[in-house]
Amino acid sequence: MNRTHRSPWFWVPTLYFAEGIPYFIVNNISVVMFKNMGMPNGMLALYTSLLYLPWVIKPLWSPFVDIIKTKRWWIVTMQLLMSAAMILLPFMLPQATGEAIASTPLFFATLALFWITAFASATHDIAADGFYMLGLDSGTQAEYVGIRSTFYRLSSIFGQGVLVALAGFIETSTSDVYFSWKITLILSAAIFAAVSLYHTWVLPRPASDRMSTATTPAEIFRDFERTFVTFFKKKHILMAMLFMLLYRLPEAFLVKMMNPFLLDSVDQGGLGLSTEAVGIVYGTVGVAALTVGGILGGIAASRWGLKKALWPMALSLTLPCLSFVFLAAFQPQNIWITGSCVALDQFGYGFGFTAYMLYLIYFSEGEFKTAHYSLCTAFMALSMMIPGMVAGYIQEWLGYTTFFIFVMFCCLVTVAVVSTVKVNPEFGKKTISK
């Protein structure tokens, strides 16, 4: 088969599955793993939130992915680099526990490998999305957009659900936390490396995916500067920035402490779930509810438009946080109750997050649309990173019940930014042909 015209079924599903795996290993598995090793919540949240940084600053180097080499080269190179880092990771895990973890050289070696994976993953995201547009015509892009989203969600279930549950099963069988995560990470590295090697052969070579030869360094930096200047000169930029940074504030605090809360013992204010149960409850049931919420949110937004959808979606994002106040206050030991509360919160988040993503698209309209959208996603990442850095220390200070009540007060911030944001009433409505 001609590699230039290979069927998208050969590479679109695996490309977006591979895009999700390193992201969830860096941002989710790291939290559960260090929690299992006894790291305090404050320290845990700070170090793992800093791993978000590459997704915050990726607009700084995204233009160079367009100019240097090809998108295919970037995809293959970043996947091989991530494979190497992930293969080394299981052999660098610290064997200390508690606060002592952060004082060991192996901990910083582990963080370094997570950082390499994070930077490579952020770069891979830029290249993969560009390659998708170059490798497919517009009609085929529309045809496969659901496929790429589905396989990205499957990578989430695999990363947050299957791998976490596997680590929990091995830990239960062997009573060895270090060994359970070592085996789990070796397996994930082997799978990712296999997919990476597959892509070196299967990814097509579209004629449009070529190095830039017409742009001089001076022109590159001039356009790079214009991208930032025009973005920060947009109308209502201050309110837009506040919306992008604060709309998800309650969920940003909650999601960073969700796994620690589920894992901590009842005496510590948590629910005392096993790692295996967390993989099922949060990583599988929660992700499924999040996906359904997102799908229904997209349908609702296409009928209502962004302006009309903002308030229902903001309430959907904030009110389900009450379920964690209930869980922390009563600490039910019934996994069905816990799973239902997690599913409710994640469904609400998925539904409410639709308005946020639509607003990013709306605010990016105009010149430098692609670059401005990249800057919006940087604010999106920053909105999760900054609250996450301090969430653990706030929780240690307040305790779980008061912490989740504090999260509910943060919902007022969401209400405030929604009440001031400006949106075209017709944006987002699906046009119906007569």
Secondary structure, 3 states (H helix, E strand, C coil): CCHHHCCHHHCHHHHHHHHHHHHHHHHHHHHHHHHHCCCCHHHHHHHHHHCCHHHHHHHHCHHHHHHCCCHHHHHHHHHHHHHHHHHHHHHCCCCCCHHHHHHCHHHHHHHHHHHHHHHHHHHHHHHHHHHHHHHCCHHHHHHHHHHHHHHHHHHHHHHHHHHHHHHHHHHHHHCCHHHHHHHHHHHHHHHHHHHHHHHHHHCCCCCCCCCCCCCCHHHHHHHHHHHHHHHHCCCCHHHHHHHHHHCCHHHHHHHHHHHHHHHCCHHHCCCCCCHHHHHHHHHHHHHHHHHHHHHHHHHHHHHHCHHHHHHHHHHHHHHHHHHHHHHHHHCCCCHHHHHHHHHHHHHHHHHHHHHHHHHHHHHHCCCCHHHHHHHHHHHHHHHHHHHHHHHHHHHHHHCHHHHHHHHHHHHHHHHHHHHHCCCCCCCCCCCCCC
